[in-house]
C-alpha cells in the first residue's frame, strides 16, 4: 500500500509531461542530448544516447507509451494494495465492494500480461459483466480479449475514481 500514492503520482506526472509536449513546450534539442550518469563510488558509468527522437511526433509517441505504462503500473499497484490488505477476489460477485475488487483485478489483468500493449483477458464469465458501485457503471460484458482502451472504463480519470472509492470503502 505504501506505493499506491507514488504510482498515481507517476501517472499524473506522465499526463503532465504529455500535455507539456502537446503544447510544444519541449525543446527536443535540449532534451534529447547525451547524458552521463556516474555512480557515487565512480564504479559505473551509464551514458544515454542522444537523438532518440527524429521529430516532435516521435516524442509524442514516446510520451503516449509512457502514459500507458504508468497507467498499467498504477492499476497493478492498486490491485497489489487490495492483496496486501487481505481482500480476496469475491466469488460470487454480489456487493458494490465485490464489484470494485473484481474490476480492479480485471484492469490489472489487462496490463499484467503486456504492460506496453494491454489487452483485456476476461476468460472467466463471472468477470464479463457490468460493474456498478458508487456513482460508476462500467460495462466489461463484451470486452473479452480486445485491446484495452481508456473508454472501456469511462476514460483515464476513472482509475483515480476507482482508487478513491477503494480507499474510502475497501481499506479506509
N, C-alpha and C positions, 0 to 999 in steps of 0.2 A: 504494500500500500504506500510505502514511502516514495515510490517513483511515479505515482499517478499524477501528481501535480506537475512534475517535471515533464512527463510525457505530453501532457496537454499544453504546457508552456512551449515546448518544442514545436508542437503542431501550430500554435498561434504564431510563433516566430516564423515558421515556414510560410504561412499565409502572408505575413508582413513582407518577407523577402520577395515573394511572388508579386505582390502588389507593387512594391518598390520598382521591380523590373518592368512591370506592365506600364508604369508611369514614366519609364525611360530614364530613371534616376541612376542606374548603374553606369559607371564608366568602365566598359569592358577592358580597355587597355590598362587601366589601373588595377582592376580586379584580377584579370587573367594574366598574371605575370609569374615568373618563377619565384618561389618562396622556399627558404631553407629553414627546417626545424632541427635543432640540435638538443640532445638530452642534456640535463643539468650536469651530469658527470662527464659529458662530452664523449660517451662511448658509442653513440649512434647519431647518424645524420640522415635526415629524410628530406629530399628535395622534391617539391611539387613541380610538375612540368608546367610550362607556360602554353598559352594559346590552345586551351581546351575547347574554346568556343570560336567557331568560324564566323558567327553572326549573332546579332541580338536574339534571333529566333532560337538559336541553339541554347542560349542562356535561359530563355523562357521554358523550353522543353526540359532542361535540367531541373529547373525550379518546380515544374509540374511533377516531375518524377520524385523530387524531394518531398513534395506535399503528399503524394501517395504513400511514400514510405513512412513519413511521420504520422499520417493518419492511421496507417496499419499498426505502427508501434503503439500509438495511443489506444487503439482498440484491443490489442493484445495485452497491454498493461492493465486496461480496465477489467478484462476477464481474469487476469492473474490476481488482481486485487480481490475479486469475488472468491477465487480459490483460497487465497490467504485468509480471508475472513471466514472460511469454513462453510461457505454457502454452496450446497451441492446443486447439480443440474436436476431440475424437477421432472418427475415422471409419475403422474401426468402433469401437464402444464395447466394450472387452474387459476390461481390468483394473479393479480396485477404484478406482484413481486416475482412470481414464477415466470411471467411473460417477459419482464425486464431481464431476468437472469438468462433466459433462453435466447433472447435477442442479442444480448451482449456476446454470448457464446457463438452465435451464428455469424455475427460481424467479425469476431476474432477468427473464426474458421476461414472466412473469405480471404483473409490476409496471411494466415499462418502457413498456408501451403505454397504461396508465392507472393511475397510482400510487394514486389515490383509490378506484377500483373495479377491483382486479386480477382478471384472468381468465387462465386457462391458455391458451396459444397453441401447442399441440403439433400442428402440421400435418405435421411430418416424422416418419414412422413409427419411425425409429430411436430417437426420444426417448420414444415411448409404450411404456413398459416398467417392469419392477421394477428398482429401483436397490438394490444390496446392496454395502455397504462398511463396514469397521469393524464395529460392532455394529448398524448400521442396515439396515433393509429398508423402502423406500418405493415404493409402487405408483402409478405415474403412467400405467398402461396404459389407463385408461378416463377420464381427466380431459379430454382433447381441448380443448374451448373453454368449459368450465364456469367459473363464478365460483370464484376461489381461496378456499379455506378452510384455516385452520391445520391442521385434522385431515387434510388431504390429505398433509401431510408428517409427520404424527405429533403435531403440536402446535407452538405457537410456539417452545418451547425447542429444537426440533430445528434451527433455523437456527444457533444457537450451537454445537450439537454438530457440525453440518456444517462450520462455520468452524474449530472446534478440530481436526477431522480434517484439513482442508485445510492448516492451519498446521503440523501435525505431519508429514503425508505428502506434500503437494504443494510447499510452499515453506518447508521447515524453516529 
